[in-house]
């Protein structure tokens, strides 16, 4: 999983931006910040995930269970390979906060071996993991998840342990979201 920004629930600017971005009227500045973050993560580091896996990739946007389309619009507007999109849809019998591949339907007939799944925020991870499982059932061998913001709840046990081990991660636009440090060198045959 690649993470661009870590946001502590409720008390950080990054959390407020992601929360406002999902509102019905986020405002021009908030939309612009999210567009820039998505572009930085994808345009700036798409080759990193390919270098780590050694494969070219297709891509998919994690669809919103609430019908929001903003993330898909942003990703499609910056995609270098629009034809590489694997279309996903929310299943009519979607069940919240459950790891369940049936929550998502793969609409594309051809699914590449490696799919980059783009998510705007990761809270519990159940939606991204369910979509990744659906993509694997449809033929993907590998699914990498890129999330713009990982929402951290310091009161949750696993998150509390993460924060004790890693400290409070600060945003660094040069830091690779995949390695947490330097971008990986291209794989050489």
C-alpha positions as CSV (number, residue, x, y, z in Angstrom):
1,X,0.0,0.0,0.0
2,X,1.2,3.5,-0.8
3,X,0.2,6.3,1.4
4,X,0.8,10.0,0.6
5,X,-0.6,11.7,3.8
6,X,-1.3,10.4,7.3
7,X,-4.1,12.3,9.0
8,X,-4.9,12.0,12.7
9,X,-8.6,11.9,13.1
10,X,-10.3,15.3,13.7
11,X,-7.3,17.4,14.7
12,X,-5.1,17.7,11.6
13,X,-5.3,19.9,8.6
14,X,-5.0,16.8,6.3
15,X,-8.0,15.2,8.0
16,X,-10.0,18.4,7.6
17,X,-9.2,18.6,3.9
18,X,-10.2,15.0,3.2
19,X,-13.3,15.4,5.3
20,X,-14.3,18.6,3.5
21,X,-13.4,17.2,0.1
22,X,-16.1,14.5,0.6
23,X,-18.8,17.1,1.5
24,X,-21.5,18.2,-0.9
25,X,-19.8,21.6,-1.3
26,X,-16.1,21.3,-0.5
27,X,-15.1,24.7,-1.9
28,X,-12.6,25.4,-4.7
29,X,-9.5,25.5,-2.5
30,X,-10.2,22.1,-0.9
31,X,-10.9,20.5,-4.3
32,X,-7.7,22.0,-5.6
33,X,-5.6,20.6,-2.7
34,X,-7.0,17.1,-3.3
35,X,-6.4,17.4,-7.0
36,X,-2.8,18.4,-6.3
37,X,-2.3,15.6,-3.8
38,X,-3.7,12.9,-6.2
39,X,-1.5,14.3,-9.0
40,X,1.6,14.3,-6.8
41,X,1.0,10.8,-5.7
42,X,0.1,9.3,-9.1
43,X,2.1,11.3,-11.5
44,X,5.0,11.7,-9.2
45,X,5.2,8.1,-8.1
46,X,3.4,5.8,-10.6
47,X,6.8,4.5,-11.8
48,X,7.8,3.6,-8.2
49,X,5.0,1.0,-7.9
50,X,5.9,-0.4,-11.4
51,X,9.6,-0.5,-10.4
52,X,8.7,-2.4,-7.2
53,X,6.6,-4.9,-8.9
54,X,8.4,-5.2,-12.2
55,X,5.2,-5.0,-14.2
56,X,3.2,-2.5,-16.1
57,X,-0.1,-1.8,-14.5
58,X,-3.7,-1.0,-15.1
59,X,-5.6,1.2,-12.7
60,X,-9.0,1.4,-11.0
61,X,-10.6,4.0,-8.8
62,X,-12.3,2.7,-5.6
63,X,-15.9,3.7,-6.1
64,X,-17.7,5.5,-3.4
65,X,-20.5,3.5,-1.6
66,X,-22.2,6.9,-1.2
67,X,-22.3,7.7,-4.9
68,X,-19.5,10.3,-4.9
69,X,-17.7,10.6,-8.2
70,X,-15.1,13.3,-7.4
71,X,-12.1,11.0,-7.0
72,X,-12.8,9.2,-10.3
73,X,-13.1,12.5,-12.1
74,X,-9.7,13.7,-10.7
75,X,-7.9,10.4,-11.6
76,X,-9.4,10.2,-15.1
77,X,-8.3,13.8,-15.7
78,X,-4.7,13.1,-15.0
79,X,-4.4,9.5,-16.3
80,X,-1.6,9.0,-18.8
81,X,-3.3,5.8,-20.0
82,X,-7.1,6.3,-20.0
83,X,-7.4,2.9,-21.7
84,X,-5.7,1.2,-18.7
85,X,-8.7,1.8,-16.5
86,X,-10.4,-1.2,-14.9
87,X,-14.0,-0.1,-14.1
88,X,-15.4,-1.0,-10.7
89,X,-18.9,-0.5,-9.4
90,X,-20.5,-0.8,-5.9
91,X,-22.6,-3.9,-5.6
92,X,-26.4,-3.4,-4.9
93,X,-26.0,-5.5,-1.8
94,X,-23.0,-3.5,-0.4
95,X,-22.3,-4.1,3.3
96,X,-20.4,-1.3,5.1
97,X,-17.2,-2.0,7.0
98,X,-16.9,-5.7,6.0
99,X,-14.2,-7.4,4.1
100,X,-16.3,-8.7,1.4
101,X,-15.3,-9.1,-2.3
102,X,-19.0,-9.2,-3.3
103,X,-19.2,-5.5,-2.3
104,X,-17.7,-4.5,-5.7
105,X,-18.3,-5.6,-9.2
106,X,-15.6,-5.5,-11.9
107,X,-17.2,-4.0,-15.0
108,X,-14.1,-4.4,-17.3
109,X,-13.8,-7.6,-19.4
110,X,-10.0,-7.5,-19.5
111,X,-8.2,-7.2,-16.1
112,X,-4.5,-6.8,-16.3
113,X,-2.2,-8.8,-14.1
114,X,-1.3,-5.8,-11.9
115,X,-3.9,-3.2,-11.0
116,X,-3.3,0.0,-9.1
117,X,-6.4,0.7,-7.0
118,X,-6.7,4.4,-6.1
119,X,-8.6,5.4,-2.9
120,X,-9.0,8.9,-1.5
121,X,-8.9,7.9,2.2
122,X,-8.3,4.7,4.2
123,X,-10.0,4.4,7.5
124,X,-10.7,0.7,8.2
125,X,-9.4,-0.6,4.9
126,X,-12.4,-2.8,4.3
127,X,-13.5,-1.2,1.1
128,X,-10.0,-1.2,-0.5
129,X,-9.4,-4.8,0.6
130,X,-12.8,-5.9,-0.7
131,X,-12.2,-4.2,-4.0
132,X,-8.7,-5.7,-4.3
133,X,-10.2,-9.2,-3.6
134,X,-12.9,-8.6,-6.3
135,X,-10.1,-7.5,-8.8
136,X,-8.2,-10.7,-8.0
137,X,-11.2,-12.8,-8.5
138,X,-11.6,-11.2,-11.9
139,X,-8.0,-12.1,-12.9
140,X,-5.6,-9.6,-11.4
141,X,-2.5,-11.4,-10.0
142,X,-1.4,-8.3,-8.0
143,X,-3.3,-5.3,-6.6
144,X,-1.5,-2.3,-5.2
145,X,-3.5,0.2,-3.3
146,X,-2.6,3.9,-3.4
147,X,-4.5,6.0,-0.8
148,X,-4.2,9.8,-0.7
149,X,-4.8,9.9,3.1
150,X,-4.6,7.3,5.7
151,X,-6.9,8.4,8.6
152,X,-5.4,7.5,11.9
153,X,-7.5,7.2,15.1
154,X,-4.9,7.3,18.0
155,X,-7.4,5.7,20.3
156,X,-7.5,2.5,18.2
157,X,-5.0,-0.2,19.5
158,X,-3.3,-1.0,16.2
159,X,-3.0,2.7,15.3
160,X,-1.7,3.5,18.8
161,X,1.1,0.9,18.3
162,X,1.8,2.2,14.8
163,X,2.3,5.8,16.2
164,X,4.5,4.6,19.0
165,X,6.7,2.7,16.5
166,X,6.7,5.2,13.6
167,X,6.0,8.5,15.4
168,X,3.8,11.1,13.9
169,X,4.4,10.8,10.1
170,X,4.9,14.2,8.6
171,X,4.1,15.0,5.0
172,X,7.1,15.3,2.7
173,X,6.3,15.7,-1.0
174,X,9.6,14.1,-2.0
175,X,9.1,11.0,0.1
176,X,7.9,8.0,-1.9
177,X,4.5,6.8,-0.8
178,X,5.5,3.2,-1.5
179,X,8.8,3.0,0.4
180,X,8.4,5.8,2.9
181,X,11.8,7.1,1.8
182,X,13.7,7.3,-1.5
183,X,12.0,6.2,-4.7
184,X,13.1,2.8,-5.8
185,X,15.5,2.4,-8.7
186,X,14.1,0.8,-11.9
187,X,14.4,-3.0,-11.9
188,X,17.1,-4.1,-14.2
189,X,16.8,-7.4,-16.2
